[in-house]
Amino acid sequence: MRFTEEGSLSYEVSPLKHFSMRYVVVSDAEDGEEMAAAIAGNRAGTTLRGLGHGFRDLRSTVTGLDTMKINHKPASRR
C-alpha cells in the first residue's frame, strides 16, 4: 500500500468487512488532525460508493509526516 492523493485500497473480497485505505492529505498545521481525518474520510466514502460498497462507522488515523521519524537503512558496504 502506498500513500497517494487518490488513495490506496487493500481488502479481502466479499463480504467487505475489514479494509485499509491510505491517503496523502496536505493541510496547514493550523487545521489540525481532525480536518485531515475528515478529508480522508470523505475521500474513502466516495471511493467505497464508487466501487459499489456500503459502509458505516469509518475510522481514521492521522500521521503528520513533518513529525514522523524516518529510519534510514545504512548504505551497503562493498
C-alpha positions in Angstrom: 0.0 0.0 0.0 1.1 3.5 -0.8 0.1 6.9 0.4 -1.2 8.9 -2.5 -3.8 11.7 -3.1 -6.0 9.2 -5.0 -5.7 6.7 -2.2 -4.7 3.1 -1.9 -7.2 0.4 -1.0 -6.5 -3.1 0.4 -9.3 -5.5 1.3 -10.4 -9.1 1.3 -13.2 -9.9 -1.2 -16.8 -10.5 -0.2 -18.1 -9.5 2.2 -16.1 -6.3 2.6 -15.7 -6.1 6.4 -12.1 -5.1 7.1 -10.1 -2.9 4.9 -7.4 -0.1 4.9 -7.2 3.0 2.8 -4.3 5.4 2.8 -4.4 9.0 1.6 -2.0 11.9 1.4 -3.8 14.9 2.7 -1.9 18.2 2.5 -3.2 20.7 5.0 -1.9 23.5 7.3 -0.9 22.6 10.8 -3.5 25.1 12.0 -6.3 23.0 10.5 -5.3 20.2 12.9 -5.5 16.4 12.5 -9.3 16.4 12.7 -9.6 18.3 9.4 -7.1 15.8 7.7 -9.1 12.9 9.1 -12.4 14.4 7.8 -10.9 15.0 4.4 -9.6 11.4 4.2 -12.9 10.1 5.5 -14.8 11.9 2.7 -12.4 10.5 0.1 -12.8 7.0 1.5 -16.6 7.2 1.4 -16.5 8.5 -2.2 -14.2 5.6 -3.2 -16.3 3.0 -1.5 -19.5 4.3 -3.0 -17.8 4.3 -6.4 -16.9 0.7 -6.0 -20.5 -0.2 -5.0 -19.7 -1.0 -1.4 -21.8 0.1 1.5 -20.1 1.2 4.7 -20.6 2.7 8.2 -18.6 3.9 11.1 -15.4 4.7 9.2 -12.4 5.5 11.5 -9.3 7.4 10.6 -5.8 7.6 12.0 -3.7 10.6 11.1 0.1 10.7 11.0 1.8 14.1 10.5 4.7 13.5 8.1 6.5 16.5 9.4 6.8 14.9 12.8 7.3 11.3 11.6 10.7 9.7 12.4 12.3 8.0 9.3 14.7 5.2 9.9 17.2 5.2 7.1 18.9 1.9 6.2 22.7 2.2 6.3 24.5 2.1 3.0 25.6 -1.3 1.9 29.3 -2.0 2.3 31.4 -3.2 -0.7 
